[in-house]
Structures are given as C-alpha cells and as structure tokens.
Amino acid sequence: MLRRDRVVAMVTLFLLHIFTVGAAFAVVKLTPARNLEPRPAAVASRDLVRSNGAPLPAADAAAPVPTATALSSRLAGLLRPEINAVVIDAATRRVLFDQRGGKAAVPASTTKLVTSTAVLAAVGPDHRLTTKVVQSGSGSGVVLVGGGDPTLAGPAVTPARLAAAYPRPASIVELARQTAAALKRTGKTQVRLDFDASLYGGSRTAPGWKPNYLKDGEAAPVTALMIDEGRVTPGVDTAPRVQDPVTTAVQVFGRQLQRYGITVRPGNRVVAAKGATQLAAVQSPPVSALVEQLLTTSDNDLAEAMARQVAIKQRLTPDFAGVAKGVHDALAGLGVSQGVQTFDGSGLSIKNMITPEGLARVLSLAASGRHPELRSVITGMPVAGFSGTLSGRYLGPTTQTAAGLVRAKTGTLSDVSTLAGLAYDADGRLLAFAFMANKVKDVAATRSSLDLLATAVAGCGC
C-alpha cells in the first residue's frame, strides 16, 4: 500500500474508533461540566461518526513486526535521559524497544488506564450508578441515598444543556420531581430530609495528594453523594470545589423538593434501612460511557468514582486502601498486574508507581479482543490531533504525520510527563507504547519529546 493510501486508511480507522460512544470531545482539558456540550457539528455530521457501535478494526495480522534494531535506531536519538520507555507488539506482547521499561515511575494520569481496565473487568461495561430516595424508617421522612455518581447534574445545568449532553448525566432536579410526585400520591406534602453517603468510607483525599488539589479544582473530596462534581461554579474548569459536597447536594435537593410543593425539614446523616421503600431513582450513563469520558477528558473525579466501584464490587473497604487492593486484584485476574501499584484512581497521587511495561501490557490486552468488556479503554483514549487531551497536540510539522494514527492517554504533574497508548506503524502493525519521565525540569519540552517518540513509532516501516 502506498504511504498516502496508508495514512488515509489509518486515519479513517481511527476516526471510526474515536467517535464511538463518548469519545469525540475536542478539548484540551475537559472537566465533567464541559461534558454537557454537544459534539462539534463539523465532526458529528460525518458518516463515520454516526456509525456508533461499529466493531473495532483489527490490526493487520500479516503485517511484519518491526525489528528491535530498526525501531531502536528510530527512537534512540529522540530519548531524553530521564525517559523510561517501552514499545511492544500488541498481538504477541513481545518487547521491541526497552529503555528501563521495567522501572516503575510516577504515572500521573496514565493511572486512569489501569483504573478503567479494572472497573470494566470488575463491574462490567453496562453497570450504572444509582442515586435514589427511599422512605425513612419512621415513615415521616425521606432519605437521599448517594450511589457514587459524581456526574449527577444540579439545577445550574439547564434542560437544553442536559438534553445536548453526551453521555447524558442523571439530574437531581428529575430525582426531586419523581420524589415529590411519589409523596403527593400518598398525601404527603411535608417531610424530613435525611441523607445517606455511607457507600464510601475513609479519607476523602488520597495518600500522595497535594493540599492545593481541592482548592485549585483538580478534584473534589471523594464522596458518594455530590452534584456537578462538587464544583462551586458548574461548567467552569478552574472553579474551586465546595468544602462539603454532601451537604451541598442535600441542600440543593431540598430546595428542588420545595419547588415541587414539598415542605422540607432538615434531617440527619443516616444509613438507609435495607429494603426501605424506594420513592425515586436516577441512573448515570453506563460504566462504558463513563470510562470513555474519564479517559478522553482525563476526569479525576470520575476516575476516583470508578475505582471505588471496583472496591465495592469486590467487597473490600470502600476507601483508598480498598481501591488499591481492588484495582490490583482486578488486574491480577486479567494477568496484567505486574509492575502496577496505585493508591488512587486518578493518578494525582505521587505515591503511584507503574512501569512502562505494565502500562503497555494493559493496553495490549484491551486491544486484543480477548476481553470485549475492555473495549472502552481503547475507544476512550484521545486520538492524536483530534480529541480530548491530544486535540491540541500532533499539529506541528514534526508530529503531524501521526495525527489520527496514535491514540494515547496523557499524564502530567508538576514534574511528571507520561504518555501511553497504541499506534499502527507504517506496515499496519499495532504497537503498544509507554513513555514516562519523572523529576523533569521542563514538562512542556519533555511532553514534546514524548510526542516525537510516538510519531516515530507510528512512522516505523521497519
């Protein structure tokens, strides 16, 4: 196949990947509030974009595997000394290039790849998070029960924005409407409002999180009950988080009940009785869509919620210790836990340690087709030059040849830059790579180096 034909074909294949459920948000950093924006019309109108649910195109099984010598010659001159790197053949997991690929490093947001793999394996792609209201034990009140859905939309999200959102989040306004209707059917117009956020336990921040993360809006305190991911101003990326997301959610819900004609008296934090009569419920999008969203947008709050779901499913403590064990155990069940140690789900923790080889093996498994439940790990990763955290990268003269041919998860902290993903090489062979740099003085320059490395992998006909 001529090189021009190959580029066109590969771009087409990747566009088919990227614009499946929830992976077409062209933003540099997308927090949950922005997921309420519709997909850009220029992209959504394309025939390939509308082909949601199409099977992932397979790599060319007959394509030759690059030789380690040839690949090394392409990469060696681009490697900064601080970069740990590995490239493996996705089909066979054979290592083709290795520079300290077995040495663990702080992964930053590439941690989200293992979190996503773990939750899809543990709870399944169709699982949804339910926020509900049940009758209190005394019968004189109701209990708002958090189900761990951080994307639950508050009243600041207008009906028009809610209708345009993809994936569409659940709404606390709708939950209040259902609750008021159920109460009125029984003749009640006055209730005490209790609340239950007991699904999660332990500290609301992870080991290794910096104190400024909450103040700067990087993440909300991890709780089972919140709206708008705890943002003071929904829809503003840099908005700080409320100090107590649970209290805020309860107060907002109470005001919505009053709008629907229910007089509300403040209640207490309780644990809802098992078997309590359910009055109303709303559900999040399925985990498959949430995973795509958290990977495309590098959503820290969604990642923490997914990690908690892993611990809960495995009947571990619903705290960060349970998350650490749960994610590791889920990966172990898939045979890809080696070289992976995490303390949170988002990658904000500087205590997380993952090897490049560990990341590459997780990606190879997700791309293999042997575990179809992991499909969203691949469809959720940003595509170079097109979507998510890679939409503004791979546009310059030295990297634009990889636009549409590389899909990868980025990772950035104050002195950390990482990139892990997949690329078809010039011969159509699917390769998995992970490039990780720690203790860097110039994160932007290192990030450019990682993009050059990925471009070299995609351009290898060797």
GUGU-602731 format. One record per residue (C-alpha): residue number from 1; chain; x, y, z. Coordinates in Angstrom, 2 decimals, decimal comma. Each point is the difference from the previous one (the first is absolute). Example, Ala and Ser with C-alpha at 12.3 -4.5 7.8 and 13.67 -1.06 7.14 Angstrom:
! GUGU-602731
1  A  12,30  -4,50  7,80;
2  A  1,37  3,44  -0,66;
***
This chain:
! GUGU-602731
1  A  0,00  0,00  0,00;
2  A  1,37  3,45  -0,89;
3  A  0,84  2,21  2,97;
4  A  -2,73  2,53  -0,92;
5  A  -2,58  -2,77  -0,22;
6  A  1,19  -1,42  3,27;
7  A  -0,39  3,35  1,79;
8  A  -3,50  0,52  -1,35;
9  A  -1,02  -3,52  0,98;
10  A  1,41  0,23  3,46;
11  A  -1,57  3,39  0,67;
12  A  -3,31  -1,44  -1,09;
13  A  0,39  -2,95  2,33;
14  A  0,86  2,19  2,92;
15  A  -2,86  2,35  -0,65;
16  A  -2,24  -3,03  0,16;
17  A  1,53  -0,78  3,38;
18  A  -0,10  3,42  1,46;
19  A  -3,50  1,01  -0,72;
20  A  -1,68  -2,95  1,61;
21  A  -1,86  0,60  3,26;
22  A  1,30  3,04  1,84;
23  A  3,44  0,41  -1,57;
24  A  -0,45  3,02  -2,23;
25  A  0,60  2,94  2,31;
26  A  2,60  2,26  -1,60;
27  A  1,38  1,82  3,00;
28  A  3,37  0,24  1,62;
29  A  -1,20  -0,52  3,55;
30  A  -3,62  -0,96  0,43;
31  A  -1,47  -0,14  3,45;
32  A  -3,42  -1,53  0,60;
33  A  -1,84  3,29  -0,39;
34  A  1,11  0,24  -3,60;
35  A  -1,34  -3,43  -0,83;
36  A  -3,32  1,78  -0,27;
37  A  1,09  1,52  -3,30;
38  A  -1,13  -1,80  -3,18;
39  A  2,55  -1,53  -2,29;
40  A  1,25  2,54  -2,57;
41  A  -2,32  0,17  -3,01;
42  A  2,91  -0,20  -2,41;
43  A  0,85  -3,41  1,42;
44  A  -3,39  -1,34  0,97;
45  A  -1,30  0,37  -3,57;
46  A  2,51  -2,45  -1,45;
47  A  -1,31  -3,39  -1,04;
48  A  2,71  -1,79  1,96;
49  A  -0,90  1,87  3,16;
50  A  -3,57  -1,15  -0,26;
51  A  1,13  -3,63  -0,24;
52  A  -0,14  -0,46  3,76;
53  A  0,48  -3,54  1,20;
54  A  2,03  -1,12  -3,01;
55  A  2,58  -2,67  0,88;
56  A  3,54  1,12  0,59;
57  A  2,08  -0,50  -3,14;
58  A  2,60  -2,67  0,50;
59  A  3,68  0,46  -0,61;
60  A  1,47  -1,68  -3,05;
61  A  0,99  -3,40  1,37;
62  A  2,23  -0,59  -3,01;
63  A  1,87  3,28  0,43;
64  A  3,66  -0,48  0,84;
65  A  1,20  0,67  3,53;
66  A  2,61  2,76  0,18;
67  A  3,46  -1,20  0,84;
68  A  1,36  1,11  3,34;
69  A  3,14  1,37  -1,67;
70  A  -1,88  2,13  -2,50;
71  A  -2,43  1,34  2,57;
72  A  2,83  0,81  2,38;
73  A  1,78  1,99  -2,68;
74  A  -3,13  2,13  -0,48;
75  A  -0,58  0,63  3,69;
76  A  3,47  0,22  1,53;
77  A  0,74  3,51  -1,22;
78  A  -3,33  1,32  1,29;
79  A  0,25  -1,34  3,53;
80  A  0,81  2,37  2,82;
81  A  2,05  -1,63  2,78;
82  A  -2,86  0,25  2,51;
83  A  -2,53  -1,88  -2,15;
84  A  -0,82  -3,61  0,79;
85  A  -1,38  -1,59  -3,15;
86  A  -1,35  -3,20  -1,45;
87  A  -1,58  -1,01  -3,31;
88  A  -1,57  -3,43  -0,39;
89  A  -1,81  -1,85  -2,72;
90  A  -3,65  0,15  1,05;
91  A  -0,85  -3,45  -1,34;
92  A  2,87  -1,99  1,48;
93  A  1,09  2,35  2,84;
94  A  3,53  -0,45  -1,24;
95  A  2,24  2,88  1,14;
96  A  1,38  1,87  -3,00;
97  A  1,63  2,93  1,80;
98  A  0,98  0,38  3,62;
99  A  1,65  2,79  1,91;
100  A  -0,61  -0,78  3,66;
101  A  -3,45  -1,29  -0,95;
102  A  -0,10  -2,07  3,18;
103  A  0,78  2,93  2,28;
104  A  -3,02  1,45  1,77;
105  A  -0,70  3,72  -0,17;
106  A  -2,72  2,41  1,13;
107  A  -2,59  -0,44  -2,77;
108  A  -2,19  3,10  0,57;
109  A  -3,24  -0,33  -1,98;
110  A  1,08  -3,08  -1,94;
111  A  -1,14  -1,64  3,26;
112  A  -3,49  0,41  -1,45;
113  A  0,76  -2,78  -2,49;
114  A  0,33  -2,58  2,76;
115  A  -2,97  1,43  1,92;
116  A  -2,17  -0,24  -3,11;
117  A  1,15  -3,53  -0,77;
118  A  -0,70  -1,07  3,58;
119  A  -3,53  1,42  0,17;
120  A  -1,03  -1,41  -3,36;
121  A  1,26  -3,43  1,07;
122  A  -1,46  0,16  3,50;
123  A  -3,48  1,49  -0,47;
124  A  -0,48  -0,23  -3,76;
125  A  -0,62  2,63  -2,68;
126  A  -3,79  0,08  0,47;
127  A  -0,05  0,82  3,71;
128  A  -1,56  3,34  1,02;
129  A  0,29  2,03  3,20;
130  A  -3,35  0,65  1,67;
131  A  -0,93  2,98  2,15;
132  A  -3,29  -0,65  1,76;
133  A  -2,46  1,17  2,60;
134  A  -1,56  -2,43  2,46;
135  A  -2,48  0,30  2,80;
136  A  1,50  0,42  3,45;
137  A  -0,56  -2,63  2,66;
138  A  -2,37  2,20  1,98;
139  A  -2,10  0,67  -3,07;
140  A  0,03  3,74  0,67;
141  A  2,88  0,82  -2,28;
142  A  2,07  -0,95  -3,02;
143  A  3,65  -0,93  -0,43;
144  A  2,11  1,22  -2,91;
145  A  2,43  -2,85  -0,70;
146  A  3,23  0,64  -1,92;
147  A  1,08  -2,64  -2,48;
148  A  3,44  1,39  -0,79;
149  A  -0,94  1,89  -3,17;
150  A  2,10  3,19  -0,13;
151  A  -1,55  1,04  -3,32;
152  A  -3,47  0,47  1,52;
153  A  -1,08  3,33  -1,45;
154  A  -1,31  2,80  2,17;
155  A  -2,62  2,63  -0,90;
156  A  2,66  2,31  -1,49;
157  A  0,06  -2,37  -2,96;
158  A  -2,84  1,23  -2,15;
159  A  -2,40  -2,44  -1,67;
160  A  1,42  0,97  -3,39;
161  A  3,56  -0,76  1,08;
162  A  -1,12  -3,20  1,63;
163  A  -1,78  -1,14  -3,17;
164  A  3,11  0,74  -2,08;
165  A  2,42  -1,78  2,32;
166  A  1,73  -3,16  -1,17;
167  A  0,04  -2,17  1,98;
168  A  -3,00  1,50  1,74;
169  A  0,40  0,17  3,79;
170  A  -2,71  -0,64  2,54;
171  A  -1,71  3,08  1,47;
172  A  -0,74  0,84  3,61;
173  A  -2,91  2,12  -1,24;
174  A  -1,57  -3,07  -1,57;
175  A  0,61  -1,94  3,22;
176  A  -1,83  2,71  1,96;
177  A  -2,88  0,02  -2,48;
178  A  -0,43  -3,77  0,33;
179  A  0,22  0,20  3,79;
180  A  -2,58  2,77  0,29;
181  A  -2,40  -1,88  -2,26;
182  A  0,38  -3,17  2,07;
183  A  -0,58  1,88  3,26;
184  A  -3,08  1,76  -1,30;
185  A  -1,48  -3,31  -1,10;
186  A  0,02  -1,02  3,66;
187  A  -1,39  3,34  1,15;
188  A  3,27  1,33  1,46;
189  A  1,14  3,55  -0,57;
190  A  2,33  0,35  3,00;
191  A  3,08  -2,17  0,66;
192  A  3,25  -0,11  1,91;
193  A  2,95  -0,37  -2,36;
194  A  2,70  -2,38  1,22;
195  A  2,96  -1,08  -2,12;
196  A  2,23  -3,04  -0,40;
197  A  3,53  0,28  -1,40;
198  A  1,25  -3,20  1,62;
199  A  0,88  -1,75  -3,27;
200  A  3,51  1,45  0,32;
201  A  2,15  0,09  3,11;
202  A  3,37  1,20  1,20;
203  A  1,91  3,11  -0,96;
204  A  -1,40  2,20  -2,74;
205  A  3,48  0,64  -1,41;
206  A  2,55  -2,59  -1,01;
207  A  3,51  -0,62  1,31;
208  A  2,36  2,08  -2,10;
209  A  -2,48  2,72  -0,96;
210  A  1,30  3,54  0,33;
211  A  -2,03  2,35  2,25;
212  A  -0,68  2,42  -2,85;
213  A  -1,79  -2,55  -2,20;
214  A  -3,41  0,68  1,52;
215  A  0,49  3,78  0,17;
216  A  1,17  0,15  -3,60;
217  A  -2,89  -2,11  -1,23;
218  A  2,04  -3,00  -1,12;
219  A  -2,33  -2,32  1,91;
220  A  -2,85  0,03  2,47;
221  A  0,05  -1,74  3,38;
222  A  -0,92  -3,59  -0,81;
223  A  -3,54  -0,63  1,22;
224  A  -2,91  -2,21  -1,05;
225  A  -2,41  2,93  -0,27;
226  A  0,69  3,18  -1,96;
227  A  -1,22  2,05  -2,93;
228  A  2,00  1,58  -2,83;
229  A  3,12  -1,73  1,31;
230  A  -0,01  2,36  2,95;
231  A  0,76  3,12  -2,01;
232  A  -0,90  3,35  1,46;
233  A  -0,83  1,22  -3,51;
234  A  -1,14  -2,87  -2,23;
235  A  1,40  0,22  -3,49;
236  A  3,15  1,92  0,94;
237  A  3,14  -2,12  -0,27;
238  A  2,00  2,02  2,50;
239  A  -2,81  0,34  2,54;
240  A  0,95  -1,05  3,53;
241  A  -1,87  -2,81  1,71;
242  A  -2,52  0,38  2,79;
243  A  1,33  -0,94  3,41;
244  A  -2,77  -2,51  0,70;
245  A  -1,51  -1,49  -3,19;
246  A  -2,47  -2,12  1,97;
247  A  -1,55  2,93  1,86;
248  A  -0,18  2,02  -3,21;
249  A  -1,78  -2,81  -1,85;
250  A  -2,52  -0,49  2,83;
251  A  -0,78  3,71  0,20;
252  A  -0,48  0,23  -3,76;
253  A  -2,25  -3,04  0,00;
254  A  -2,08  1,46  2,82;
255  A  -0,51  3,23  -1,91;
256  A  -1,10  -1,94  -3,06;
257  A  -2,55  -1,92  2,07;
258  A  -1,39  3,30  1,20;
259  A  -0,33  1,17  -3,60;
260  A  -2,22  -3,01  -0,59;
261  A  -2,23  0,82  2,96;
262  A  1,59  -2,00  2,82;
263  A  0,82  1,69  3,31;
264  A  3,38  -1,23  1,19;
265  A  1,42  -0,17  3,51;
266  A  3,76  -0,59  0,35;
267  A  0,92  -3,49  1,09;
268  A  3,13  -1,96  0,90;
269  A  2,68  -2,19  -1,48;
270  A  -1,33  -3,56  0,22;
271  A  0,44  -3,43  -1,52;
272  A  -3,12  -0,92  -1,91;
273  A  -1,63  -3,21  1,11;
274  A  0,39  -2,98  -2,28;
275  A  -3,20  -0,62  -1,85;
276  A  -1,26  3,54  0,57;
277  A  -2,77  0,99  -2,41;
278  A  1,48  1,77  -3,01;
279  A  -1,78  3,17  -1,04;
280  A  2,18  1,16  -2,88;
281  A  3,27  -0,75  -1,79;
282  A  2,21  1,32  -2,80;
283  A  2,93  -1,77  -1,64;
284  A  3,31  1,06  -1,47;
285  A  1,07  -0,92  -3,51;
286  A  1,45  -3,54  -0,20;
287  A  3,54  -0,60  1,24;
288  A  1,16  -0,45  -3,60;
289  A  -0,98  3,60  -0,79;
290  A  1,38  1,30  3,29;
291  A  3,33  -1,69  -0,71;
292  A  0,15  1,54  -3,45;
293  A  -0,75  3,38  1,50;
294  A  2,59  -0,25  2,75;
295  A  2,72  -1,09  -2,43;
296  A  -0,78  2,49  -2,74;
297  A  -0,30  2,89  2,43;
298  A  2,37  -1,22  2,73;
299  A  -2,80  0,39  2,54;
300  A  1,45  -0,45  3,49;
301  A  -3,33  -0,20  1,84;
302  A  -1,41  -2,65  -2,32;
303  A  3,19  -2,01  0,32;
304  A  -0,28  0,00  3,80;
305  A  -3,66  -1,04  -0,24;
306  A  0,86  -2,89  -2,31;
307  A  2,78  -1,14  2,31;
308  A  -2,45  -0,07  2,95;
309  A  -2,38  -2,11  -2,03;
310  A  2,77  -2,58  -0,40;
311  A  0,52  -0,21  3,76;
312  A  -3,73  -0,21  0,71;
313  A  -0,54  -2,74  -2,56;
314  A  2,79  -2,05  1,55;
315  A  -1,42  0,57  3,51;
316  A  3,04  1,90  1,14;
317  A  -0,05  3,05  2,24;
318  A  -1,41  2,95  -2,04;
319  A  3,05  2,17  0,63;
320  A  3,35  0,65  -1,62;
321  A  1,52  -3,13  1,54;
322  A  -2,82  -2,05  -1,51;
323  A  0,50  1,74  -3,32;
324  A  3,70  -0,89  -0,04;
325  A  -0,67  -3,68  0,65;
326  A  -3,08  -0,17  -2,19;
327  A  1,68  1,43  -3,09;
328  A  3,02  -2,24  0,47;
329  A  -2,17  -3,09  0,45;
330  A  -2,08  0,82  -3,07;
331  A  3,14  0,37  -2,09;
332  A  1,41  -3,20  1,47;
333  A  -3,13  -1,81  -1,17;
334  A  0,84  1,17  -3,51;
335  A  3,66  -0,91  0,34;
336  A  1,30  3,57  -0,30;
337  A  0,67  1,13  3,57;
338  A  3,79  -0,28  -0,15;
339  A  1,69  3,37  0,36;
340  A  -3,15  1,81  1,16;
341  A  -0,41  1,55  3,45;
342  A  -2,62  2,71  0,51;
343  A  -1,36  1,96  2,94;
344  A  -2,79  1,83  -1,79;
345  A  -2,01  -0,27  -3,21;
346  A  0,85  3,29  -1,68;
347  A  3,78  0,14  0,10;
348  A  0,21  3,14  2,12;
349  A  1,89  -1,92  2,66;
350  A  3,76  0,20  -0,21;
351  A  0,14  -3,34  1,80;
352  A  -1,30  -1,90  -3,04;
353  A  2,73  -2,02  -1,72;
354  A  -0,46  -1,77  -3,34;
355  A  2,53  -1,33  -2,49;
356  A  -0,18  0,86  -3,69;
357  A  -0,20  -3,71  -0,75;
358  A  -2,95  -0,34  2,38;
359  A  -1,93  2,72  -1,82;
360  A  0,83  -1,42  -3,41;
361  A  -1,19  -3,47  0,98;
362  A  -3,31  1,37  1,30;
363  A  -0,53  1,78  -3,32;
364  A  0,94  -3,07  -2,01;
365  A  -2,56  -2,07  1,88;
366  A  -2,74  2,59  -0,50;
367  A  0,77  0,14  -3,73;
368  A  0,21  -3,76  -0,44;
369  A  -3,74  -0,68  -0,25;
370  A  0,30  -2,85  2,49;
371  A  -1,86  2,11  2,56;
372  A  -2,74  1,93  -1,84;
373  A  -1,11  1,54  3,27;
374  A  3,20  2,09  -0,11;
375  A  -0,85  1,65  -3,31;
376  A  -0,60  3,42  1,56;
377  A  3,63  0,20  1,09;
378  A  0,91  0,23  -3,68;
379  A  -2,90  2,12  -1,25;
380  A  0,44  2,41  2,90;
381  A  3,62  0,87  -0,57;
382  A  0,55  3,34  -1,73;
383  A  1,05  -0,08  -3,64;
384  A  3,02  2,04  -1,04;
385  A  -1,03  3,32  -1,49;
386  A  -3,72  -0,77  0,29;
387  A  -1,41  -0,37  3,48;
388  A  0,27  0,49  3,73;
389  A  3,37  0,74  1,51;
390  A  1,70  -0,66  -3,35;
391  A  -2,18  2,35  -2,06;
392  A  2,59  2,77  0,22;
393  A  2,99  -2,25  -0,58;
394  A  1,47  -1,63  -3,12;
395  A  -0,81  3,06  -2,07;
396  A  3,53  1,24  -0,69;
397  A  2,31  -0,94  -2,86;
398  A  2,00  -2,54  2,01;
399  A  -2,97  -1,98  1,32;
400  A  -2,97  0,60  -2,31;
401  A  0,66  -3,22  -1,91;
402  A  -1,19  -1,87  3,12;
403  A  -3,30  1,89  0,23;
404  A  -2,77  -2,58  -0,08;
405  A  2,46  -2,87  0,22;
406  A  0,82  0,18  3,71;
407  A  -2,49  -0,28  2,83;
408  A  1,35  0,40  3,49;
409  A  -0,58  1,11  3,57;
410  A  1,99  2,94  1,25;
411  A  1,30  0,59  3,50;
412  A  1,29  3,24  1,50;
413  A  0,97  1,16  3,49;
414  A  2,34  2,79  1,04;
415  A  3,12  -2,02  -0,87;
416  A  -1,52  -2,99  -1,80;
417  A  -0,85  -0,57  -3,64;
418  A  -1,24  -3,34  -1,32;
419  A  -1,65  -1,40  -3,11;
420  A  -1,30  -3,53  -0,56;
421  A  -2,00  -1,27  -2,92;
422  A  -0,26  -1,82  -3,29;
423  A  1,13  0,70  -3,54;
424  A  -0,17  -1,74  -3,35;
425  A  3,43  0,11  -1,58;
426  A  0,60  0,64  -3,70;
427  A  -0,52  -3,68  -0,78;
428  A  -3,29  -0,22  1,89;
429  A  1,39  -1,77  3,07;
430  A  -1,62  1,02  3,29;
431  A  2,54  1,01  2,62;
432  A  -0,47  0,95  3,64;
433  A  2,30  2,52  1,63;
434  A  0,59  1,77  3,28;
435  A  2,34  2,93  0,54;
436  A  0,45  1,31  3,55;
437  A  2,14  2,83  1,34;
438  A  0,31  1,03  3,66;
439  A  1,81  2,84  1,74;
440  A  0,09  2,06  -3,18;
441  A  0,84  3,69  0,08;
442  A  -1,84  0,92  -3,19;
443  A  -3,27  -1,92  -0,27;
444  A  -0,99  1,66  -3,29;
445  A  3,27  -0,92  -1,70;
446  A  -0,23  -3,56  1,29;
447  A  -3,57  -0,27  -1,25;
448  A  1,20  1,02  -3,46;
449  A  2,62  -2,74  0,17;
450  A  -2,65  -2,58  0,85;
451  A  -2,05  1,11  -3,01;
452  A  3,05  -0,37  -2,22;
453  A  0,55  -3,52  1,32;
454  A  -3,59  -1,00  -0,72;
455  A  0,27  1,53  -3,47;
456  A  3,10  -2,07  -0,65;
457  A  -1,81  -3,16  1,08;
458  A  -2,89  0,75  -2,35;
459  A  2,39  0,75  -2,87;
460  A  2,03  -3,16  0,38;
461  A  -0,09  -2,21  -3,10;
462  A  2,85  -2,03  1,32;
***
